[in-house]
Amino acid sequence: NVIASVPHVLMCWHKDAVIQGYMLKRTQDLPAISQFEFSPERIERCGSQVLKWLHTNCTSEASTYWLLKERGDERLQLYNLSALHQFTAGLGKSSADAQSSADSCGGSADSV
């Protein structure tokens, strides 16, 4: 919210898909209602670093990317899903053509 200059956030609580309540809070008040200690400045700094990293690594025009962070792993992994699209589009082709597409798909995911 800070990076996008969003002054407020609306939180909604639900249980079993039934809304239990709402709360409107100022962005600057969010750290005080958290049960976890965190530094808004550190989150802003880390978020900015991730955005710069994505800008540097998402280089294919009109592509879809998948950003993955496994639980307990500090690394971010970025995959370009364009090759997957090419592979699935080729599934209607003959088996030799599909195998060729599958081979080209295997090495084209970007992991950073």
Distance bins in CASP14 RR format, pairs under 12 A and 6 or more apart:
PFRMAT RR
TARGET T0000
AUTHOR 0000-0000-0000
RMODE 2
METHOD distances of the structure
MODEL  1
1 7 1 0 0 1 0 0 0 0 0 0 0
1 8 0 0 0 0 1 0 0 0 0 0 0
1 9 1 0 1 0 0 0 0 0 0 0 0
1 10 0 0 0 0 0 1 0 0 0 0 0
1 11 0 0 0 0 0 1 0 0 0 0 0
1 25 0 0 0 0 1 0 0 0 0 0 0
1 26 0 0 0 0 1 0 0 0 0 0 0
1 27 1 0 1 0 0 0 0 0 0 0 0
1 28 0 0 0 0 1 0 0 0 0 0 0
1 29 0 0 0 0 0 1 0 0 0 0 0
1 30 1 0 0 1 0 0 0 0 0 0 0
1 31 0 0 0 0 0 1 0 0 0 0 0
1 40 0 0 0 0 1 0 0 0 0 0 0
1 43 0 0 0 0 0 1 0 0 0 0 0
1 44 0 0 0 0 1 0 0 0 0 0 0
1 47 0 0 0 0 0 1 0 0 0 0 0
2 9 0 0 0 0 0 1 0 0 0 0 0
2 26 0 0 0 0 0 1 0 0 0 0 0
2 27 1 0 0 1 0 0 0 0 0 0 0
2 28 0 0 0 0 1 0 0 0 0 0 0
2 30 0 0 0 0 1 0 0 0 0 0 0
2 31 0 0 0 0 0 1 0 0 0 0 0
2 39 0 0 0 0 0 1 0 0 0 0 0
2 40 1 0 0 1 0 0 0 0 0 0 0
2 41 0 0 0 0 1 0 0 0 0 0 0
2 42 0 0 0 0 0 1 0 0 0 0 0
2 43 0 0 0 0 1 0 0 0 0 0 0
2 44 1 0 1 0 0 0 0 0 0 0 0
2 45 0 0 0 0 0 1 0 0 0 0 0
2 47 0 0 0 0 1 0 0 0 0 0 0
2 48 0 0 0 0 0 1 0 0 0 0 0
3 27 0 0 0 0 0 1 0 0 0 0 0
3 40 0 0 0 0 0 1 0 0 0 0 0
3 41 0 0 0 0 0 1 0 0 0 0 0
3 43 0 0 0 0 1 0 0 0 0 0 0
3 44 1 0 0 1 0 0 0 0 0 0 0
3 45 0 0 0 0 0 1 0 0 0 0 0
3 46 0 0 0 0 0 1 0 0 0 0 0
3 47 1 0 0 1 0 0 0 0 0 0 0
3 48 1 0 0 1 0 0 0 0 0 0 0
3 49 0 0 0 0 0 1 0 0 0 0 0
3 50 0 0 0 0 0 1 0 0 0 0 0
3 51 1 0 0 1 0 0 0 0 0 0 0
3 52 0 0 0 0 0 1 0 0 0 0 0
4 27 0 0 0 0 1 0 0 0 0 0 0
4 44 0 0 0 0 0 1 0 0 0 0 0
4 47 0 0 0 0 0 1 0 0 0 0 0
4 51 0 0 0 0 0 1 0 0 0 0 0
5 27 0 0 0 0 1 0 0 0 0 0 0
5 28 0 0 0 0 0 1 0 0 0 0 0
5 44 0 0 0 0 0 1 0 0 0 0 0
6 25 0 0 0 0 0 1 0 0 0 0 0
6 26 0 0 0 0 1 0 0 0 0 0 0
6 27 1 0 1 0 0 0 0 0 0 0 0
6 28 0 0 0 0 0 1 0 0 0 0 0
6 30 0 0 0 0 0 1 0 0 0 0 0
7 24 0 0 0 0 0 1 0 0 0 0 0
7 25 0 0 0 0 0 1 0 0 0 0 0
7 26 1 0 0 1 0 0 0 0 0 0 0
7 27 1 0 1 0 0 0 0 0 0 0 0
7 28 0 0 0 0 1 0 0 0 0 0 0
7 29 0 0 0 0 0 1 0 0 0 0 0
7 30 0 0 0 0 0 1 0 0 0 0 0
8 22 0 0 0 0 0 1 0 0 0 0 0
8 23 0 0 0 0 0 1 0 0 0 0 0
8 24 1 0 1 0 0 0 0 0 0 0 0
8 25 1 0 0 1 0 0 0 0 0 0 0
8 26 1 0 1 0 0 0 0 0 0 0 0
8 27 1 0 0 1 0 0 0 0 0 0 0
8 28 0 0 0 0 1 0 0 0 0 0 0
8 29 0 0 0 0 1 0 0 0 0 0 0
8 30 0 0 0 0 1 0 0 0 0 0 0
9 22 0 0 0 0 0 1 0 0 0 0 0
9 23 0 0 0 0 1 0 0 0 0 0 0
9 24 1 0 0 1 0 0 0 0 0 0 0
9 25 1 0 1 0 0 0 0 0 0 0 0
9 26 0 0 0 0 1 0 0 0 0 0 0
9 27 1 0 0 1 0 0 0 0 0 0 0
9 28 0 0 0 0 0 1 0 0 0 0 0
9 29 0 0 0 0 1 0 0 0 0 0 0
9 30 1 0 0 1 0 0 0 0 0 0 0
9 33 0 0 0 0 0 1 0 0 0 0 0
10 19 0 0 0 0 0 1 0 0 0 0 0
10 21 0 0 0 0 0 1 0 0 0 0 0
10 22 1 0 0 1 0 0 0 0 0 0 0
10 23 1 0 0 1 0 0 0 0 0 0 0
10 24 1 0 1 0 0 0 0 0 0 0 0
10 25 0 0 0 0 1 0 0 0 0 0 0
10 26 0 0 0 0 0 1 0 0 0 0 0
10 27 0 0 0 0 0 1 0 0 0 0 0
10 30 0 0 0 0 0 1 0 0 0 0 0
11 19 0 0 0 0 0 1 0 0 0 0 0
11 20 0 0 0 0 0 1 0 0 0 0 0
11 21 0 0 0 0 1 0 0 0 0 0 0
11 22 1 0 0 1 0 0 0 0 0 0 0
11 23 1 0 1 0 0 0 0 0 0 0 0
11 24 1 0 0 1 0 0 0 0 0 0 0
11 25 1 0 0 1 0 0 0 0 0 0 0
11 26 0 0 0 0 0 1 0 0 0 0 0
11 27 0 0 0 0 0 1 0 0 0 0 0
11 29 0 0 0 0 0 1 0 0 0 0 0
11 30 0 0 0 0 1 0 0 0 0 0 0
11 33 0 0 0 0 1 0 0 0 0 0 0
11 34 0 0 0 0 0 1 0 0 0 0 0
12 18 0 0 0 0 0 1 0 0 0 0 0
12 19 1 0 0 1 0 0 0 0 0 0 0
12 20 0 0 0 0 1 0 0 0 0 0 0
12 21 1 0 0 1 0 0 0 0 0 0 0
12 22 1 0 1 0 0 0 0 0 0 0 0
12 23 0 0 0 0 1 0 0 0 0 0 0
12 24 0 0 0 0 0 1 0 0 0 0 0
12 25 0 0 0 0 0 1 0 0 0 0 0
13 19 1 0 0 1 0 0 0 0 0 0 0
13 20 1 0 1 0 0 0 0 0 0 0 0
13 21 1 0 1 0 0 0 0 0 0 0 0
13 22 1 0 0 1 0 0 0 0 0 0 0
13 23 1 0 0 1 0 0 0 0 0 0 0
14 20 1 0 1 0 0 0 0 0 0 0 0
14 21 1 0 0 1 0 0 0 0 0 0 0
14 22 0 0 0 0 0 1 0 0 0 0 0
15 21 0 0 0 0 1 0 0 0 0 0 0
23 29 0 0 0 0 0 1 0 0 0 0 0
23 30 0 0 0 0 0 1 0 0 0 0 0
23 33 0 0 0 0 1 0 0 0 0 0 0
24 30 0 0 0 0 0 1 0 0 0 0 0
24 33 0 0 0 0 0 1 0 0 0 0 0
25 31 0 0 0 0 0 1 0 0 0 0 0
25 32 0 0 0 0 1 0 0 0 0 0 0
25 33 1 0 0 1 0 0 0 0 0 0 0
25 34 0 0 0 0 0 1 0 0 0 0 0
26 32 0 0 0 0 1 0 0 0 0 0 0
26 33 0 0 0 0 0 1 0 0 0 0 0
27 33 0 0 0 0 0 1 0 0 0 0 0
27 40 0 0 0 0 1 0 0 0 0 0 0
27 43 0 0 0 0 0 1 0 0 0 0 0
27 44 0 0 0 0 0 1 0 0 0 0 0
28 40 0 0 0 0 1 0 0 0 0 0 0
29 40 0 0 0 0 0 1 0 0 0 0 0
30 36 0 0 0 0 0 1 0 0 0 0 0
30 38 0 0 0 0 1 0 0 0 0 0 0
30 40 1 0 0 1 0 0 0 0 0 0 0
30 43 0 0 0 0 1 0 0 0 0 0 0
31 37 0 0 0 0 1 0 0 0 0 0 0
31 38 1 0 0 1 0 0 0 0 0 0 0
31 39 0 0 0 0 1 0 0 0 0 0 0
31 40 1 0 1 0 0 0 0 0 0 0 0
31 41 0 0 0 0 0 1 0 0 0 0 0
31 42 0 0 0 0 0 1 0 0 0 0 0
31 43 0 0 0 0 1 0 0 0 0 0 0
31 44 0 0 0 0 0 1 0 0 0 0 0
32 38 0 0 0 0 0 1 0 0 0 0 0
32 40 0 0 0 0 0 1 0 0 0 0 0
34 40 0 0 0 0 0 1 0 0 0 0 0
34 43 0 0 0 0 0 1 0 0 0 0 0
36 43 0 0 0 0 0 1 0 0 0 0 0
37 43 0 0 0 0 0 1 0 0 0 0 0
38 44 0 0 0 0 0 1 0 0 0 0 0
38 45 0 0 0 0 0 1 0 0 0 0 0
38 46 0 0 0 0 0 1 0 0 0 0 0
39 45 0 0 0 0 1 0 0 0 0 0 0
39 46 0 0 0 0 1 0 0 0 0 0 0
40 46 0 0 0 0 0 1 0 0 0 0 0
40 47 0 0 0 0 0 1 0 0 0 0 0
41 47 0 0 0 0 0 1 0 0 0 0 0
41 48 0 0 0 0 0 1 0 0 0 0 0
42 48 0 0 0 0 0 1 0 0 0 0 0
42 49 0 0 0 0 0 1 0 0 0 0 0
43 49 0 0 0 0 0 1 0 0 0 0 0
43 50 0 0 0 0 0 1 0 0 0 0 0
44 50 0 0 0 0 0 1 0 0 0 0 0
44 51 0 0 0 0 0 1 0 0 0 0 0
45 51 0 0 0 0 0 1 0 0 0 0 0
45 52 0 0 0 0 0 1 0 0 0 0 0
46 52 0 0 0 0 0 1 0 0 0 0 0
46 53 0 0 0 0 0 1 0 0 0 0 0
46 69 0 0 0 0 0 1 0 0 0 0 0
46 74 0 0 0 0 0 1 0 0 0 0 0
46 76 0 0 0 0 0 1 0 0 0 0 0
47 53 0 0 0 0 1 0 0 0 0 0 0
47 54 0 0 0 0 1 0 0 0 0 0 0
47 55 0 0 0 0 0 1 0 0 0 0 0
47 76 0 0 0 0 0 1 0 0 0 0 0
48 54 0 0 0 0 0 1 0 0 0 0 0
48 55 0 0 0 0 0 1 0 0 0 0 0
49 55 0 0 0 0 0 1 0 0 0 0 0
49 56 0 0 0 0 0 1 0 0 0 0 0
49 76 0 0 0 0 0 1 0 0 0 0 0
50 56 0 0 0 0 0 1 0 0 0 0 0
50 57 0 0 0 0 0 1 0 0 0 0 0
50 58 0 0 0 0 0 1 0 0 0 0 0
50 67 0 0 0 0 1 0 0 0 0 0 0
50 69 0 0 0 0 1 0 0 0 0 0 0
50 76 1 0 0 1 0 0 0 0 0 0 0
50 78 0 0 0 0 0 1 0 0 0 0 0
50 112 0 0 0 0 0 1 0 0 0 0 0
51 57 0 0 0 0 0 1 0 0 0 0 0
51 58 0 0 0 0 0 1 0 0 0 0 0
51 67 0 0 0 0 0 1 0 0 0 0 0
51 76 0 0 0 0 0 1 0 0 0 0 0
52 58 0 0 0 0 0 1 0 0 0 0 0
53 65 0 0 0 0 0 1 0 0 0 0 0
53 67 0 0 0 0 1 0 0 0 0 0 0
53 75 0 0 0 0 0 1 0 0 0 0 0
53 76 1 0 0 1 0 0 0 0 0 0 0
53 77 0 0 0 0 0 1 0 0 0 0 0
53 78 0 0 0 0 1 0 0 0 0 0 0
53 110 0 0 0 0 0 1 0 0 0 0 0
53 112 1 0 0 1 0 0 0 0 0 0 0
54 65 1 0 0 1 0 0 0 0 0 0 0
54 66 0 0 0 0 0 1 0 0 0 0 0
54 67 1 0 0 1 0 0 0 0 0 0 0
54 76 0 0 0 0 1 0 0 0 0 0 0
54 78 1 0 0 1 0 0 0 0 0 0 0
54 110 0 0 0 0 0 1 0 0 0 0 0
54 112 0 0 0 0 1 0 0 0 0 0 0
55 65 0 0 0 0 0 1 0 0 0 0 0
55 78 0 0 0 0 0 1 0 0 0 0 0
56 78 0 0 0 0 0 1 0 0 0 0 0
56 110 0 0 0 0 0 1 0 0 0 0 0
56 112 0 0 0 0 1 0 0 0 0 0 0
57 63 0 0 0 0 0 1 0 0 0 0 0
57 65 0 0 0 0 1 0 0 0 0 0 0
57 67 0 0 0 0 1 0 0 0 0 0 0
57 76 0 0 0 0 1 0 0 0 0 0 0
57 77 0 0 0 0 0 1 0 0 0 0 0
57 78 1 0 1 0 0 0 0 0 0 0 0
57 79 0 0 0 0 0 1 0 0 0 0 0
57 80 0 0 0 0 1 0 0 0 0 0 0
57 110 1 0 0 1 0 0 0 0 0 0 0
57 111 0 0 0 0 0 1 0 0 0 0 0
57 112 1 0 1 0 0 0 0 0 0 0 0
58 64 0 0 0 0 1 0 0 0 0 0 0
58 65 1 0 1 0 0 0 0 0 0 0 0
58 66 0 0 0 0 0 1 0 0 0 0 0
58 67 0 0 0 0 1 0 0 0 0 0 0
58 78 1 0 0 1 0 0 0 0 0 0 0
58 79 0 0 0 0 0 1 0 0 0 0 0
58 80 0 0 0 0 1 0 0 0 0 0 0
58 81 0 0 0 0 0 1 0 0 0 0 0
58 82 0 0 0 0 0 1 0 0 0 0 0
58 110 0 0 0 0 1 0 0 0 0 0 0
58 112 0 0 0 0 0 1 0 0 0 0 0
59 65 0 0 0 0 0 1 0 0 0 0 0
59 78 0 0 0 0 0 1 0 0 0 0 0
59 80 0 0 0 0 1 0 0 0 0 0 0
59 82 0 0 0 0 0 1 0 0 0 0 0
59 110 0 0 0 0 1 0 0 0 0 0 0
59 112 0 0 0 0 0 1 0 0 0 0 0
60 78 0 0 0 0 0 1 0 0 0 0 0
60 79 0 0 0 0 0 1 0 0 0 0 0
60 80 1 0 1 0 0 0 0 0 0 0 0
60 81 0 0 0 0 1 0 0 0 0 0 0
60 82 1 0 0 1 0 0 0 0 0 0 0
60 83 0 0 0 0 1 0 0 0 0 0 0
60 85 0 0 0 0 0 1 0 0 0 0 0
60 108 0 0 0 0 1 0 0 0 0 0 0
60 109 0 0 0 0 0 1 0 0 0 0 0
60 110 0 0 0 0 1 0 0 0 0 0 0
61 80 0 0 0 0 0 1 0 0 0 0 0
61 82 0 0 0 0 1 0 0 0 0 0 0
62 80 0 0 0 0 0 1 0 0 0 0 0
62 81 0 0 0 0 0 1 0 0 0 0 0
62 82 0 0 0 0 1 0 0 0 0 0 0
62 85 0 0 0 0 0 1 0 0 0 0 0
63 78 0 0 0 0 0 1 0 0 0 0 0
63 79 0 0 0 0 0 1 0 0 0 0 0
63 80 1 0 1 0 0 0 0 0 0 0 0
63 81 1 0 0 1 0 0 0 0 0 0 0
63 82 1 0 1 0 0 0 0 0 0 0 0
63 83 0 0 0 0 1 0 0 0 0 0 0
63 84 0 0 0 0 0 1 0 0 0 0 0
63 85 0 0 0 0 1 0 0 0 0 0 0
63 86 0 0 0 0 0 1 0 0 0 0 0
63 108 0 0 0 0 0 1 0 0 0 0 0
63 109 0 0 0 0 0 1 0 0 0 0 0
63 110 0 0 0 0 1 0 0 0 0 0 0
64 78 0 0 0 0 0 1 0 0 0 0 0
64 79 0 0 0 0 1 0 0 0 0 0 0
64 80 1 0 0 1 0 0 0 0 0 0 0
64 81 1 0 1 0 0 0 0 0 0 0 0
64 82 1 0 0 1 0 0 0 0 0 0 0
64 83 0 0 0 0 0 1 0 0 0 0 0
64 84 0 0 0 0 1 0 0 0 0 0 0
64 85 1 0 0 1 0 0 0 0 0 0 0
64 86 0 0 0 0 0 1 0 0 0 0 0
64 109 0 0 0 0 0 1 0 0 0 0 0
65 76 0 0 0 0 0 1 0 0 0 0 0
65 77 0 0 0 0 0 1 0 0 0 0 0
65 78 1 0 1 0 0 0 0 0 0 0 0
65 79 1 0 0 1 0 0 0 0 0 0 0
65 80 1 0 1 0 0 0 0 0 0 0 0
65 81 1 0 0 1 0 0 0 0 0 0 0
65 82 0 0 0 0 1 0 0 0 0 0 0
65 83 0 0 0 0 0 1 0 0 0 0 0
65 84 0 0 0 0 0 1 0 0 0 0 0
65 85 0 0 0 0 0 1 0 0 0 0 0
65 109 0 0 0 0 1 0 0 0 0 0 0
65 110 0 0 0 0 1 0 0 0 0 0 0
65 111 0 0 0 0 0 1 0 0 0 0 0
65 112 0 0 0 0 0 1 0 0 0 0 0
66 76 0 0 0 0 0 1 0 0 0 0 0
66 77 0 0 0 0 1 0 0 0 0 0 0
66 78 1 0 0 1 0 0 0 0 0 0 0
66 79 1 0 1 0 0 0 0 0 0 0 0
66 80 0 0 0 0 1 0 0 0 0 0 0
66 81 1 0 1 0 0 0 0 0 0 0 0
66 82 0 0 0 0 0 1 0 0 0 0 0
66 83 0 0 0 0 0 1 0 0 0 0 0
66 84 0 0 0 0 1 0 0 0 0 0 0
66 85 0 0 0 0 0 1 0 0 0 0 0
66 109 0 0 0 0 1 0 0 0 0 0 0
66 110 0 0 0 0 1 0 0 0 0 0 0
66 111 0 0 0 0 0 1 0 0 0 0 0
66 112 0 0 0 0 0 1 0 0 0 0 0
67 75 0 0 0 0 0 1 0 0 0 0 0
67 76 1 0 0 1 0 0 0 0 0 0 0
67 77 1 0 0 1 0 0 0 0 0 0 0
67 78 1 0 1 0 0 0 0 0 0 0 0
67 79 0 0 0 0 1 0 0 0 0 0 0
67 80 0 0 0 0 0 1 0 0 0 0 0
67 81 0 0 0 0 0 1 0 0 0 0 0
67 110 0 0 0 0 0 1 0 0 0 0 0
67 111 0 0 0 0 0 1 0 0 0 0 0
67 112 0 0 0 0 1 0 0 0 0 0 0
68 75 0 0 0 0 1 0 0 0 0 0 0
68 76 1 0 0 1 0 0 0 0 0 0 0
68 77 1 0 1 0 0 0 0 0 0 0 0
68 78 1 0 0 1 0 0 0 0 0 0 0
68 79 1 0 0 1 0 0 0 0 0 0 0
68 81 0 0 0 0 0 1 0 0 0 0 0
68 109 0 0 0 0 0 1 0 0 0 0 0
68 110 0 0 0 0 0 1 0 0 0 0 0
68 111 0 0 0 0 1 0 0 0 0 0 0
68 112 0 0 0 0 0 1 0 0 0 0 0
69 75 1 0 0 1 0 0 0 0 0 0 0
69 76 1 0 1 0 0 0 0 0 0 0 0
69 77 1 0 0 1 0 0 0 0 0 0 0
69 78 0 0 0 0 0 1 0 0 0 0 0
69 112 0 0 0 0 0 1 0 0 0 0 0
70 76 0 0 0 0 1 0 0 0 0 0 0
70 77 1 0 0 1 0 0 0 0 0 0 0
70 111 0 0 0 0 0 1 0 0 0 0 0
75 111 0 0 0 0 1 0 0 0 0 0 0
75 112 0 0 0 0 1 0 0 0 0 0 0
76 110 0 0 0 0 0 1 0 0 0 0 0
76 111 0 0 0 0 1 0 0 0 0 0 0
76 112 1 0 0 1 0 0 0 0 0 0 0
77 109 0 0 0 0 1 0 0 0 0 0 0
77 110 0 0 0 0 1 0 0 0 0 0 0
77 111 1 0 1 0 0 0 0 0 0 0 0
77 112 1 0 0 1 0 0 0 0 0 0 0
78 109 0 0 0 0 1 0 0 0 0 0 0
78 110 1 0 1 0 0 0 0 0 0 0 0
78 111 1 0 0 1 0 0 0 0 0 0 0
78 112 1 0 1 0 0 0 0 0 0 0 0
79 85 0 0 0 0 0 1 0 0 0 0 0
79 105 0 0 0 0 0 1 0 0 0 0 0
79 106 0 0 0 0 0 1 0 0 0 0 0
79 107 0 0 0 0 0 1 0 0 0 0 0
79 108 0 0 0 0 1 0 0 0 0 0 0
79 109 1 0 1 0 0 0 0 0 0 0 0
79 110 1 0 0 1 0 0 0 0 0 0 0
79 111 1 0 0 1 0 0 0 0 0 0 0
79 112 0 0 0 0 1 0 0 0 0 0 0
80 86 0 0 0 0 0 1 0 0 0 0 0
80 105 0 0 0 0 0 1 0 0 0 0 0
80 106 0 0 0 0 0 1 0 0 0 0 0
80 107 0 0 0 0 0 1 0 0 0 0 0
80 108 1 0 0 1 0 0 0 0 0 0 0
80 109 1 0 0 1 0 0 0 0 0 0 0
80 110 1 0 1 0 0 0 0 0 0 0 0
80 111 0 0 0 0 1 0 0 0 0 0 0
80 112 0 0 0 0 0 1 0 0 0 0 0
81 87 0 0 0 0 1 0 0 0 0 0 0
81 88 0 0 0 0 1 0 0 0 0 0 0
81 105 0 0 0 0 0 1 0 0 0 0 0
81 108 0 0 0 0 1 0 0 0 0 0 0
81 109 1 0 0 1 0 0 0 0 0 0 0
81 110 0 0 0 0 0 1 0 0 0 0 0
82 88 0 0 0 0 0 1 0 0 0 0 0
82 89 0 0 0 0 0 1 0 0 0 0 0
82 104 0 0 0 0 0 1 0 0 0 0 0
82 105 0 0 0 0 1 0 0 0 0 0 0
82 108 1 0 0 1 0 0 0 0 0 0 0
82 109 0 0 0 0 1 0 0 0 0 0 0
82 110 0 0 0 0 0 1 0 0 0 0 0
83 89 0 0 0 0 0 1 0 0 0 0 0
83 90 0 0 0 0 0 1 0 0 0 0 0
83 101 0 0 0 0 1 0 0 0 0 0 0
83 102 0 0 0 0 1 0 0 0 0 0 0
83 103 0 0 0 0 0 1 0 0 0 0 0
83 104 1 0 0 1 0 0 0 0 0 0 0
83 105 1 0 1 0 0 0 0 0 0 0 0
83 106 1 0 0 1 0 0 0 0 0 0 0
83 107 1 0 0 1 0 0 0 0 0 0 0
83 108 1 1 0 0 0 0 0 0 0 0 0
83 109 1 0 0 1 0 0 0 0 0 0 0
83 110 0 0 0 0 1 0 0 0 0 0 0
84 90 0 0 0 0 0 1 0 0 0 0 0
84 91 0 0 0 0 0 1 0 0 0 0 0
84 101 0 0 0 0 0 1 0 0 0 0 0
84 102 0 0 0 0 0 1 0 0 0 0 0
84 104 0 0 0 0 0 1 0 0 0 0 0
84 105 1 0 0 1 0 0 0 0 0 0 0
84 106 0 0 0 0 1 0 0 0 0 0 0
84 107 0 0 0 0 0 1 0 0 0 0 0
84 108 0 0 0 0 1 0 0 0 0 0 0
84 109 1 0 0 1 0 0 0 0 0 0 0
85 91 0 0 0 0 0 1 0 0 0 0 0
85 101 0 0 0 0 0 1 0 0 0 0 0
85 105 0 0 0 0 1 0 0 0 0 0 0
85 108 0 0 0 0 0 1 0 0 0 0 0
86 93 0 0 0 0 0 1 0 0 0 0 0
86 97 0 0 0 0 0 1 0 0 0 0 0
86 98 0 0 0 0 0 1 0 0 0 0 0
86 100 0 0 0 0 0 1 0 0 0 0 0
86 101 1 0 0 1 0 0 0 0 0 0 0
86 102 0 0 0 0 1 0 0 0 0 0 0
86 103 0 0 0 0 0 1 0 0 0 0 0
86 104 1 0 0 1 0 0 0 0 0 0 0
86 105 1 0 0 1 0 0 0 0 0 0 0
86 106 0 0 0 0 0 1 0 0 0 0 0
86 107 0 0 0 0 0 1 0 0 0 0 0
86 108 0 0 0 0 1 0 0 0 0 0 0
86 109 0 0 0 0 0 1 0 0 0 0 0
87 93 0 0 0 0 0 1 0 0 0 0 0
87 97 0 0 0 0 0 1 0 0 0 0 0
87 98 0 0 0 0 1 0 0 0 0 0 0
87 99 0 0 0 0 0 1 0 0 0 0 0
87 100 0 0 0 0 1 0 0 0 0 0 0
87 101 1 0 1 0 0 0 0 0 0 0 0
87 102 1 0 1 0 0 0 0 0 0 0 0
87 103 0 0 0 0 1 0 0 0 0 0 0
87 104 1 0 0 1 0 0 0 0 0 0 0
87 105 1 0 1 0 0 0 0 0 0 0 0
87 106 0 0 0 0 1 0 0 0 0 0 0
87 107 0 0 0 0 0 1 0 0 0 0 0
87 108 0 0 0 0 1 0 0 0 0 0 0
87 109 0 0 0 0 0 1 0 0 0 0 0
88 98 0 0 0 0 1 0 0 0 0 0 0
88 101 0 0 0 0 1 0 0 0 0 0 0
88 102 0 0 0 0 0 1 0 0 0 0 0
88 105 0 0 0 0 1 0 0 0 0 0 0
89 97 0 0 0 0 0 1 0 0 0 0 0
89 98 0 0 0 0 0 1 0 0 0 0 0
89 101 1 0 0 1 0 0 0 0 0 0 0
89 105 0 0 0 0 0 1 0 0 0 0 0
90 96 0 0 0 0 0 1 0 0 0 0 0
90 97 1 0 0 1 0 0 0 0 0 0 0
90 98 1 0 1 0 0 0 0 0 0 0 0
90 99 0 0 0 0 0 1 0 0 0 0 0
90 100 0 0 0 0 1 0 0 0 0 0 0
90 101 1 0 1 0 0 0 0 0 0 0 0
90 102 0 0 0 0 1 0 0 0 0 0 0
90 104 0 0 0 0 0 1 0 0 0 0 0
90 105 0 0 0 0 1 0 0 0 0 0 0
91 97 0 0 0 0 1 0 0 0 0 0 0
91 98 1 0 1 0 0 0 0 0 0 0 0
91 99 0 0 0 0 0 1 0 0 0 0 0
91 101 0 0 0 0 1 0 0 0 0 0 0
91 102 0 0 0 0 1 0 0 0 0 0 0
91 105 0 0 0 0 0 1 0 0 0 0 0
92 98 1 0 0 1 0 0 0 0 0 0 0
92 101 0 0 0 0 1 0 0 0 0 0 0
93 99 0 0 0 0 1 0 0 0 0 0 0
93 100 0 0 0 0 1 0 0 0 0 0 0
93 101 1 0 0 1 0 0 0 0 0 0 0
93 102 0 0 0 0 0 1 0 0 0 0 0
94 100 0 0 0 0 1 0 0 0 0 0 0
94 101 0 0 0 0 0 1 0 0 0 0 0
95 101 0 0 0 0 0 1 0 0 0 0 0
95 102 0 0 0 0 0 1 0 0 0 0 0
96 102 0 0 0 0 0 1 0 0 0 0 0
96 103 0 0 0 0 0 1 0 0 0 0 0
97 103 0 0 0 0 0 1 0 0 0 0 0
97 104 0 0 0 0 0 1 0 0 0 0 0
98 104 0 0 0 0 0 1 0 0 0 0 0
98 105 0 0 0 0 0 1 0 0 0 0 0
99 105 0 0 0 0 0 1 0 0 0 0 0
99 106 0 0 0 0 0 1 0 0 0 0 0
100 106 0 0 0 0 0 1 0 0 0 0 0
101 108 0 0 0 0 0 1 0 0 0 0 0
102 108 0 0 0 0 0 1 0 0 0 0 0
END
